[in-house]
Amino acid sequence: MFIHTFLPVLWQREAIAVCIAIFQAILKNLFVLPCRLGSMAAKKLRRAKLSQELCERLSRYQITTCQDFLCLSLLELMKVTGQSYRNVQKLLRQVSLACAPKMQTAYEMKVRRSVNPSSAFLSTTLHSLDKVLHGGVPCGSLTEITSPPGCGKTQFCIMMSVLATLPVSMGGLDGAVVYIDTESAFSAERLVEIAGNRFPTYFDSDEKLFCMTRSVHLYRELTCDSVLKRIKSLEEEIISKKVKLIIIDSVASVVRKEFDTKLQGNLAERSNFLARGASLLKYLAEEFSIPVILTNQITTSLSNGLAIPADLVSPADDLFLSEVSGASGSGKKESGCVTAALGNTWSHSVNTRLILQYHDLPTRQILVAKSPVAPFSVFFYTVEKSGLVLQDGTGKPGRLDS
């Protein structure tokens, strides 16, 4: 009788002890968790509402982000801050809360967008496309433009740069643009040409054109490391320069140049770089409610009678299906498809994917291949002096469709 009553007590005590141990482990790691969140922990300490004096002191130790701060032990923090154990604990809580993901309801999102529609989308001025996308390129998320060479990816990016600088009353975002160019494809002359031809009434003087060009900040980054460093440095620039649009043209250019996926370990390294970059860009897009536009290249995947690796093909990547003759000259056909580059991991990182492709000269197609709000859609366009113009007559020079 005694044994039967005593054993449950022992089990209860052991269970309680285990719970306490787990709880202590959670407490011990509570302030380290944001370090693993990556993008959220990249927030600058100044935005965690620490005093300017303390931020300056920490910066002397190269501690500038929430991640830098939260990855230090209590003793290390007491040393670099010069504060007591209790005050350091308070700082830890403050910094942890500043970079923790915040909950919001669907209702709050809907109200915010209905009160300020300009914070939800950046119009492309291509009326039919904007209508399908519920307003244009979405703010707070990543939009990818994929195409073969020469279809107009850079033209689209330059056109969107002009649109972002326009006043809110004209459908713009009234802000600056950060344009990261990895292919040396950006043209200031083309920027001015598109602005003058698309909105001749608004850009009716050299002064207005000059003012617009000063709002587009161009960075030429030719390596993966330099691109990642630039992305990491954008938070303060977004605030100080009132940046309303980020463009990277193109992501694939630097990635495919540096990572040969046929070499052992390179695929994992490439995926890691893409995941880190996408995470940081999503944080910036969401935190500041701005659109991020990225361009991508294409690749051809041949099955050769075998299954194409899942990391290479996603249904949302397909530009078109084609049959390709075998290289051996045996007359056999290899099934293959032209897909967006960078694989399935990257495909899941972008929220919206637009595919540009050739139709018949000079007409081309825009495909809405992936979108959380739009069905699969196709639009025909040409590239003119004013940028992209849809064949249904929308997006003509001098008008801003709503």
SEKETI-470212 format. One line per 4 residues: number of its first residue (from 1); their letters; for each residue y negated, z negated, x of C-alpha. Coordinates in nm, 2 decimals. Each point is the difference from the previous one (the first is absolute). Layout:
BEGIN
NUM> a> Y,Z,X; ...
END
This chain:
BEGIN
1> mfih> 0.00,0.00,0.00; -0.24,-0.10,0.28; 0.08,0.32,0.20; -0.06,0.23,-0.31
5> tflp> -0.34,-0.16,-0.06; -0.10,-0.01,0.37; 0.08,0.37,0.09; -0.26,0.15,-0.25
9> vlwq> -0.26,-0.24,0.15; 0.08,0.13,0.35; -0.02,0.36,-0.12; -0.33,-0.07,-0.17
13> reai> -0.13,-0.15,0.32; 0.11,0.29,0.21; -0.15,0.24,-0.25; -0.33,-0.19,0.01
17> avci> 0.01,0.00,0.38; 0.05,0.38,0.00; -0.29,0.05,-0.24; -0.22,-0.21,0.22
21> aifq> 0.10,0.20,0.31; -0.07,0.32,-0.18; -0.34,-0.13,-0.13; -0.09,-0.11,0.35
25> ailk> 0.09,0.34,0.14; -0.22,0.17,-0.26; -0.29,-0.23,0.08; 0.06,0.06,0.37
29> nlfv> -0.02,0.38,-0.05; -0.26,0.00,-0.28; -0.28,0.10,0.22; 0.21,0.25,0.20
33> lpcr> 0.10,0.21,-0.30; -0.33,0.19,-0.01; 0.07,0.12,0.35; 0.30,0.18,-0.13
37> lgsm> -0.20,0.15,-0.28; -0.16,0.24,0.25; -0.28,0.17,-0.17; -0.14,-0.30,-0.19
41> aakk> 0.00,-0.21,0.31; -0.21,0.27,0.18; -0.30,-0.13,-0.19; -0.29,-0.11,0.23
45> lrra> -0.05,-0.37,0.03; -0.37,0.04,-0.10; 0.12,0.11,-0.34; 0.20,-0.32,-0.03
49> klsq> -0.33,-0.18,-0.04; 0.02,-0.19,0.33; -0.33,-0.09,0.16; -0.17,0.25,0.23
53> elce> 0.00,-0.25,0.28; 0.38,-0.06,-0.03; 0.07,0.38,-0.02; -0.20,0.06,0.31
57> rlsr> 0.18,-0.28,0.18; 0.34,0.14,-0.11; -0.10,0.36,0.10; -0.04,-0.13,0.36
61> yqit> 0.38,-0.06,-0.01; 0.06,0.35,-0.15; 0.08,-0.17,-0.34; -0.17,0.23,-0.25
65> tcqd> 0.24,0.05,-0.29; 0.18,-0.23,-0.24; 0.33,0.10,0.17; -0.14,-0.11,0.34
69> flcl> -0.09,-0.33,-0.14; 0.31,-0.07,-0.21; 0.24,0.08,0.28; -0.13,-0.29,0.22
73> slle> 0.15,-0.35,-0.01; -0.20,-0.30,-0.12; -0.05,-0.12,0.35; -0.12,0.34,0.12
77> lmkv> -0.25,0.02,-0.30; -0.13,-0.35,0.08; -0.06,0.11,0.36; -0.18,0.33,-0.08
81> tgqs> -0.20,-0.14,-0.30; -0.08,-0.34,0.15; 0.07,-0.16,-0.34; 0.22,-0.28,-0.12
85> yrnv> 0.36,0.03,-0.13; -0.11,-0.05,-0.36; -0.29,0.25,0.03; 0.24,0.26,0.15
89> qkll> 0.24,-0.05,-0.29; -0.29,0.07,-0.24; -0.09,0.32,0.20; 0.36,0.11,-0.02
93> rqvs> 0.00,-0.03,-0.38; -0.33,0.18,-0.02; 0.11,0.29,0.21; 0.34,0.02,-0.17
97> laca> -0.16,0.02,-0.34; -0.24,0.27,0.12; 0.27,0.24,0.10; 0.26,-0.08,-0.26
101> pkmq> 0.07,0.27,-0.26; -0.20,-0.08,-0.32; 0.15,0.04,-0.35; -0.17,0.20,-0.26
105> taye> 0.10,0.10,-0.35; 0.02,0.35,-0.14; -0.27,-0.09,-0.24; -0.24,-0.09,0.28
109> mkvr> 0.07,0.33,0.18; -0.07,0.19,-0.32; -0.32,-0.18,-0.08; -0.13,0.04,0.36
113> rsvn> 0.07,0.38,-0.01; -0.15,0.05,-0.34; -0.32,-0.19,0.09; -0.04,0.19,0.33
117> pssa> 0.19,0.33,-0.02; -0.15,0.11,0.34; 0.21,-0.27,0.16; 0.32,0.14,-0.13
121> flst> -0.01,0.37,0.11; -0.18,0.24,0.22; -0.04,0.33,-0.19; 0.12,0.31,0.18
125> tlhs> -0.24,0.21,-0.22; 0.31,0.21,-0.09; -0.01,-0.08,-0.37; 0.36,0.08,-0.10
129> ldkv> 0.14,-0.19,0.30; -0.23,-0.30,-0.07; 0.12,0.00,-0.36; 0.36,-0.01,0.09
133> lhgg> -0.07,-0.28,0.26; -0.20,-0.20,-0.25; -0.32,0.04,0.19; 0.07,0.13,0.35
137> vpcg> 0.12,-0.15,0.33; 0.08,-0.36,-0.08; -0.18,-0.28,0.17; 0.20,-0.29,0.14
141> slte> 0.30,0.21,0.10; 0.12,0.27,0.25; -0.01,0.37,-0.10; 0.18,0.26,0.22
145> itsp> -0.08,0.37,0.03; 0.29,0.20,0.13; 0.02,0.37,0.07; 0.10,0.28,0.25
149> pgcg> -0.28,0.09,0.25; -0.30,0.18,-0.15; 0.03,-0.10,-0.36; -0.32,-0.21,0.00
153> ktqf> 0.09,-0.37,0.08; -0.30,-0.04,0.23; -0.22,0.19,-0.24; 0.10,-0.24,-0.27
157> cimm> -0.07,-0.30,0.22; -0.34,0.13,0.10; -0.08,0.07,-0.36; 0.10,-0.36,-0.10
161> svla> -0.22,-0.13,0.28; -0.30,0.17,-0.16; 0.09,-0.13,-0.35; 0.03,-0.36,0.12
165> tlpv> -0.36,0.00,0.13; -0.14,0.11,-0.34; -0.18,-0.25,-0.23; 0.21,-0.17,-0.26
169> smgg> -0.20,0.18,-0.27; 0.15,0.33,0.13; 0.36,-0.14,0.01; -0.01,-0.09,0.37
173> ldga> 0.04,-0.34,0.16; -0.34,-0.02,0.17; 0.15,-0.11,0.33; 0.10,0.10,0.35
177> vvyi> 0.32,0.16,0.12; 0.23,-0.08,0.29; 0.17,0.32,0.11; 0.28,-0.04,0.26
181> dtes> 0.07,0.35,0.14; 0.32,0.03,0.20; 0.00,0.38,0.03; -0.36,0.07,0.09
185> afsa> -0.02,0.20,-0.32; -0.31,-0.16,-0.16; -0.31,0.23,-0.01; -0.35,-0.14,-0.06
189> erlv> -0.12,0.36,-0.08; 0.27,0.02,-0.27; -0.11,-0.33,-0.14; -0.36,0.12,-0.04
193> eiag> 0.12,0.33,-0.14; 0.22,-0.16,-0.27; -0.28,-0.24,-0.09; -0.27,0.27,-0.03
197> nrfp> 0.22,0.24,-0.20; 0.17,-0.25,-0.23; -0.32,-0.19,-0.09; -0.30,0.22,0.08
201> tyfd> -0.22,-0.18,-0.25; 0.06,-0.34,0.16; 0.01,0.11,0.36; -0.32,0.19,-0.03
205> sdek> -0.15,-0.11,0.33; 0.10,-0.04,0.36; -0.09,-0.37,-0.02; 0.27,-0.06,-0.27
209> lfcm> 0.26,0.19,0.19; -0.09,-0.19,0.32; 0.03,-0.33,-0.19; 0.34,0.10,-0.13
213> trsv> 0.13,0.09,0.34; -0.11,-0.33,0.14; 0.22,-0.17,-0.26; 0.32,0.16,0.14
217> hlyr> 0.13,-0.18,0.30; 0.24,0.20,0.20; 0.26,-0.14,0.25; 0.23,0.23,0.20
221> eltc> 0.32,-0.20,0.07; 0.27,0.20,0.17; 0.28,-0.26,0.05; 0.19,-0.24,-0.23
225> dsvl> -0.13,-0.30,0.18; -0.37,0.11,-0.03; 0.05,0.08,-0.37; 0.15,-0.35,-0.07
229> krik> -0.28,-0.17,0.20; -0.26,0.19,-0.20; 0.16,-0.10,-0.33; 0.01,-0.37,0.11
233> slee> -0.37,0.01,0.09; -0.11,0.15,-0.34; -0.04,-0.31,-0.20; -0.34,-0.11,0.14
237> eiis> -0.11,0.37,0.01; 0.07,0.04,-0.37; -0.23,-0.30,-0.07; -0.28,0.08,0.24
241> kkvk> -0.02,0.38,-0.07; 0.08,-0.02,-0.37; 0.31,0.22,0.04; 0.14,0.14,-0.32
245> liii> 0.26,0.24,0.12; 0.25,0.01,0.29; 0.16,0.33,0.11; 0.27,0.06,0.27
249> dsva> 0.05,0.36,0.08; 0.29,0.00,0.08; 0.25,-0.27,0.04; 0.29,0.23,0.08
253> svvr> -0.19,0.16,0.29; 0.01,-0.30,0.23; 0.34,-0.14,-0.13; 0.20,0.32,0.05
257> kefd> -0.16,0.06,0.34; 0.10,-0.34,0.13; 0.33,-0.08,-0.17; 0.30,0.24,0.05
261> tklq> 0.24,-0.14,-0.26; 0.29,0.17,0.19; -0.04,-0.26,0.27; 0.17,-0.34,-0.05
265> gnla> -0.22,-0.27,-0.14; -0.30,0.24,-0.08; 0.07,0.02,-0.37; -0.02,-0.38,-0.03
269> ersn> -0.32,-0.02,0.21; -0.15,0.28,-0.21; 0.09,-0.18,-0.32; -0.15,-0.32,0.13
273> flar> -0.33,0.17,0.09; -0.02,0.17,-0.33; 0.08,-0.32,-0.19; -0.27,-0.20,0.19
277> gasl> -0.26,0.27,-0.05; 0.07,0.04,-0.37; 0.00,-0.38,-0.05; -0.35,-0.03,0.16
281> lkyl> -0.14,0.29,-0.19; 0.13,-0.13,-0.33; -0.16,-0.34,0.08; -0.34,0.17,0.07
285> aeef> 0.03,0.22,-0.31; 0.09,-0.29,-0.23; -0.23,-0.25,0.15; -0.31,0.22,-0.02
289> sipv> 0.11,0.21,-0.30; -0.05,0.33,0.19; 0.22,0.32,0.02; 0.19,0.08,0.31
293> iltn> 0.09,0.37,0.05; 0.26,0.10,0.26; 0.12,0.35,0.09; 0.36,0.08,0.09
297> qitt> 0.19,0.30,0.14; 0.32,0.16,-0.12; 0.34,0.03,0.15; 0.32,0.21,-0.08
301> slsn> 0.32,-0.19,-0.05; 0.33,0.20,0.02; 0.31,-0.15,-0.15; 0.24,0.24,0.19
305> glai> 0.27,-0.10,-0.25; -0.07,-0.37,0.07; -0.20,-0.26,-0.19; -0.36,-0.01,0.11
309> padl> -0.08,-0.36,0.12; -0.17,-0.20,-0.26; -0.28,-0.09,0.23; -0.11,0.36,0.01
313> vspa> -0.01,0.11,-0.36; -0.13,-0.14,-0.32; -0.04,0.18,-0.33; -0.37,-0.06,0.01
317> ddlf> -0.02,0.18,0.34; 0.14,0.34,-0.10; -0.25,0.29,0.02; 0.26,0.26,-0.09
321> lsev> 0.37,0.07,0.04; 0.12,0.29,0.21; 0.31,0.16,0.15; 0.00,0.07,0.37
325> sgas> 0.23,0.23,0.19; 0.23,-0.16,0.25; -0.10,0.02,0.36; 0.35,0.12,0.11
329> gsgk> -0.04,0.33,-0.18; 0.32,-0.06,-0.19; -0.18,0.08,-0.32; 0.05,-0.36,-0.12
333> kesg> -0.28,-0.16,-0.19; -0.13,-0.35,0.08; -0.17,-0.18,-0.29; -0.33,-0.15,0.10
337> cvta> -0.33,-0.12,-0.13; -0.35,-0.03,0.13; -0.12,-0.36,-0.03; -0.28,-0.23,0.09
341> algn> 0.03,-0.13,0.35; 0.05,-0.36,0.11; 0.30,-0.08,-0.22; 0.08,-0.21,-0.29
345> twsh> -0.14,-0.33,0.13; -0.35,0.16,0.02; 0.06,0.17,-0.34; 0.03,-0.34,-0.16
349> svnt> -0.31,-0.13,0.17; -0.24,0.25,-0.16; -0.09,-0.06,-0.37; -0.11,0.36,-0.09
353> rlil> 0.12,0.32,0.16; -0.18,0.34,-0.05; 0.17,0.30,0.15; -0.20,0.32,0.09
357> qyhd> 0.20,0.32,0.05; -0.04,0.38,0.00; 0.03,0.19,-0.32; -0.14,0.35,0.07
361> lptr> -0.30,0.08,0.21; -0.26,-0.13,-0.05; 0.14,-0.22,-0.27; 0.18,-0.33,0.08
365> qilv> 0.15,-0.28,-0.20; -0.06,-0.38,-0.03; 0.30,-0.19,-0.11; -0.02,-0.36,-0.12
369> aksp> 0.34,-0.09,0.14; -0.03,-0.38,-0.02; -0.23,-0.22,-0.20; 0.03,-0.34,-0.18
373> vapf> -0.22,0.14,-0.29; 0.05,0.38,0.00; 0.29,0.23,-0.09; 0.11,0.28,0.24
377> svff> -0.27,0.27,-0.04; -0.10,0.33,0.17; -0.35,0.14,0.04; -0.12,0.33,0.17
381> ytve> -0.30,0.00,0.23; -0.18,0.19,0.26; -0.20,-0.12,0.30; -0.36,0.11,-0.02
385> ksgl> -0.33,-0.09,0.18; -0.03,-0.29,-0.24; 0.35,-0.13,0.08; 0.29,0.01,-0.24
389> vlqd> -0.05,0.18,-0.33; 0.26,0.00,-0.28; 0.08,0.33,-0.16; -0.07,-0.14,-0.35
393> gtgk> -0.37,0.00,0.09; -0.04,-0.37,0.08; -0.13,-0.12,0.32; -0.26,0.28,0.03
397> pgrl> -0.29,-0.04,0.23; -0.29,-0.21,-0.14; 0.19,-0.19,-0.26; 0.17,-0.34,-0.01
401> ds> 0.27,0.00,-0.27; 0.07,-0.33,-0.17
END
